[in-house]
Amino acid sequence: MQNGHQQFALLLDFENLVISLENSTPDAEKPFDLNRTLRFLEKRYGQVVYRKAIADWGNPTFRKYSVDLQRAGVEMQHVVRIGYNAKNTADTYMVLEAMACVLQYPDIGGYIIATGDVDFLPLITRLKATGRMVVGMGAEGAISSSLLQNCDEYVCCGPEGLQVKDRRSADMGSVINALRVAFRDQDELSMGEVEQALQRELPG
């Protein structure tokens, strides 16, 4: 899906993205290549005019990217992770930034939400309701199938670079997860019981 003249906002749940990438490529010093990512996004979608990354920048895991982010014009929103609701604080910042961006920059026609976290599904739904295109982005192997299904497109970051994920793969992942749930309590099921389990886990 190419929209070369459309303007996009890039919102990075930076901790979620980087931790997932570092878990999948532990030998890489900086597995997230920001410049390569921006080139890919602008070639495929359009100009990324608004760029914001949210993280605890006091953490050296994320701070080592600060020069790259600043050179690329990415605003760095600092979140202090203290207490039991630390994760919710970062999520709240992401939602507030997205909604403020919708109001302040109505010409931005699309949003790239960099996260694999299913908690952002309501935000994605709300952005799509305003008529914006929503592109998800996350680390290969750490993506919620619900995000894959609900974003207009989803870009996976991995050792081989960036690629758009086939949304049909989310269907298979959902089925596999549903089967795991079905067989969790017993080793053998009849075909009828399997069908009932799938219908219960995947009512759609």
C-alpha positions in Angstrom: 0.0 0.0 0.0 1.8 3.1 -1.2 0.7 6.6 -0.4 3.7 8.7 -1.4 2.1 12.1 -0.7 0.4 11.2 2.5 1.9 12.5 5.8 2.4 10.2 8.8 3.1 10.4 12.5 5.5 7.8 14.0 4.9 7.0 17.7 7.4 4.6 19.2 6.7 2.5 22.3 10.5 2.4 22.4 10.9 0.1 25.3 8.6 -2.5 24.0 10.2 -2.4 20.5 13.9 -2.4 21.6 13.5 -5.1 24.3 11.7 -7.4 21.8 14.4 -6.8 19.2 17.2 -7.4 21.7 15.7 -10.6 22.9 15.5 -11.9 19.3 19.1 -10.7 18.4 21.0 -10.7 21.7 24.4 -10.4 19.9 23.6 -7.1 18.2 24.8 -3.9 20.0 21.9 -1.9 18.6 19.4 -4.1 16.9 17.0 -1.3 16.0 18.3 0.6 12.9 16.3 3.9 13.0 17.6 5.3 9.7 16.8 2.1 7.8 13.4 2.0 9.4 12.6 5.6 8.4 13.8 5.0 4.8 11.5 1.9 4.6 8.5 3.7 6.0 8.8 6.8 3.8 9.3 4.8 0.7 6.3 2.6 1.3 3.8 5.0 3.0 4.8 8.7 2.8 6.6 11.5 4.6 7.0 10.9 8.4 6.5 14.4 9.6 5.9 13.8 13.3 8.3 11.5 15.3 8.1 10.7 18.9 9.7 8.0 21.1 8.6 7.2 24.6 10.9 5.5 27.1 12.8 5.8 30.4 15.9 7.5 28.9 17.8 7.1 32.1 18.0 3.4 31.3 21.3 2.7 29.3 19.5 0.1 27.2 17.5 2.9 25.6 19.8 5.8 26.1 22.4 4.4 23.7 20.0 5.2 20.9 19.6 8.9 21.9 22.1 10.3 19.4 20.5 8.4 16.5 17.0 9.6 17.6 18.0 13.2 17.9 19.8 13.3 14.5 16.6 11.9 12.9 14.4 14.5 14.5 12.7 12.2 16.9 11.4 13.9 20.0 12.2 11.8 23.1 9.5 11.7 25.8 10.9 10.6 29.1 8.9 8.3 31.3 10.1 7.4 34.8 9.3 3.8 35.6 8.5 3.7 39.3 5.8 1.6 41.1 3.4 -1.0 40.0 1.7 1.1 37.3 4.9 2.1 35.5 3.9 0.4 32.3 0.5 2.0 32.3 2.2 5.4 32.6 4.1 4.9 29.3 1.0 3.6 27.6 -1.0 6.7 28.7 1.7 8.9 27.2 1.4 7.1 23.9 -2.4 7.5 23.8 -2.3 11.2 24.9 0.4 11.9 22.2 -1.7 10.3 19.5 -4.9 12.1 20.4 -3.1 15.4 20.7 -1.5 14.9 17.3 -4.9 14.2 15.7 -6.3 17.5 17.1 -3.2 19.6 16.4 -2.2 18.2 13.0 -5.4 17.3 11.1 -3.5 17.0 7.8 -1.6 13.9 9.1 -3.5 11.1 7.4 -1.8 8.1 8.9 -0.2 6.8 12.1 2.6 4.3 12.6 2.4 2.8 16.0 5.6 0.9 16.9 4.6 -1.7 19.5 3.7 -5.3 19.8 1.5 -4.6 22.8 -2.2 -5.5 22.5 -3.1 -2.8 25.1 -2.9 -0.3 22.2 -5.8 -1.9 20.3 -8.3 0.7 21.6 -6.0 3.5 20.4 -5.7 1.9 17.0 -9.5 1.5 16.7 -10.0 5.1 17.7 -7.5 6.4 15.1 -9.1 4.3 12.4 -12.5 5.8 13.4 -11.1 9.2 12.6 -10.4 8.1 9.0 -6.6 7.7 9.5 -4.6 4.8 8.2 -2.9 2.9 11.0 0.3 0.9 10.4 1.6 -1.2 13.2 5.3 -2.0 13.6 7.1 -4.4 15.9 9.7 -7.1 16.4 9.1 -10.4 14.6 7.9 -13.0 17.0 6.6 -10.5 19.6 3.5 -9.2 17.9 -0.1 -9.7 19.1 -2.3 -11.4 16.5 -5.0 -8.8 17.4 -2.7 -6.0 16.3 -2.0 -7.8 13.1 -5.7 -8.1 12.4 -6.7 -4.6 13.3 -3.9 -2.5 11.7 -4.3 -1.6 8.1 -0.8 -3.0 7.6 1.9 -4.3 10.0 5.7 -3.9 9.5 7.9 -6.5 11.2 11.4 -5.7 12.2 13.8 -8.6 12.3 17.4 -9.8 11.4 16.5 -9.8 7.7 15.3 -6.2 7.8 11.8 -4.9 7.6 8.9 -6.5 5.8 5.1 -6.1 5.7 3.5 -9.0 7.6 0.8 -11.0 5.8 -2.4 -10.5 7.8 -3.5 -14.0 7.0 -0.6 -15.3 9.2 -2.4 -13.9 12.2 -5.3 -16.2 11.5 -3.0 -19.3 11.8 -1.4 -17.9 14.9 -4.8 -17.5 16.5 -5.8 -21.0 15.6 -2.6 -22.4 17.1 -3.1 -20.5 20.3 -6.7 -21.7 20.5 -5.6 -25.3 20.1 -3.0 -24.9 22.8 -5.7 -23.7 25.2 -7.9 -26.6 24.1 -5.3 -29.2 24.8 -3.9 -27.6 27.9 -6.1 -29.6 30.3 -6.3 -32.9 28.4 -4.2 -34.8 25.9 -6.9 -36.2 23.7 -10.0 -34.6 22.2 -12.5 -35.7 19.7 -13.0 -33.7 16.5 -16.3 -32.4 17.9 -14.6 -31.3 21.1 -11.8 -29.6 19.0 -14.5 -27.8 17.0 -16.3 -26.6 20.1 -13.0 -25.4 21.6 -12.1 -23.4 18.5 -15.6 -21.8 18.4 -15.2 -20.9 22.1 -11.8 -19.3 21.7 -12.4 -17.8 18.2 -16.1 -16.8 18.2 -15.6 -14.8 15.0 
